[in-house]
């Protein structure tokens, strides 16, 4: 078990770490064993919804370089976001689910209408209109929204 002042390295689980400056206000550590730097409370520079919005700009015709310049990212970062979206990475599914949640709760749309609009958004961003891709994303969104609903029920019962 790691000492509270010297955390375990998330890569090798080594406990021989030293403080190594700060990044975005969080303490950075360096592991003596694997030489990797890490922070305990990692935060993405771009929130999920911001990345999704930038992908929408890309899908609407802006160039990768224009999108990157507008959000102060590198073109490679924007390409990685697009690749993540096509691979249905967790952050992308979360951002889509947040959109569904917002549409249902704040705009009083039906769940089915919100899901249908979100699947269209998925197709626009990823250019994946295959039946398999669409059904997979719809299923993932339903599962995530159900987990959130169950979690809210559990939190409310205590």
Secondary structure, 3 states (H helix, E strand, C coil): CCECCECCCCCCCCCCEEEEEEECCEEEEEECCCCCEEECCCCCCCCHHHHHHHHHHHHCCCCHHHHHHHHCCCHHHHHHHHHHHHCCCHHHHHHHHHHHHHHHHCCCCCHHHHHHHHHHHHHHHHCCCCHHHHHHHHHHHHHHHHHHHHHHHHHHCC
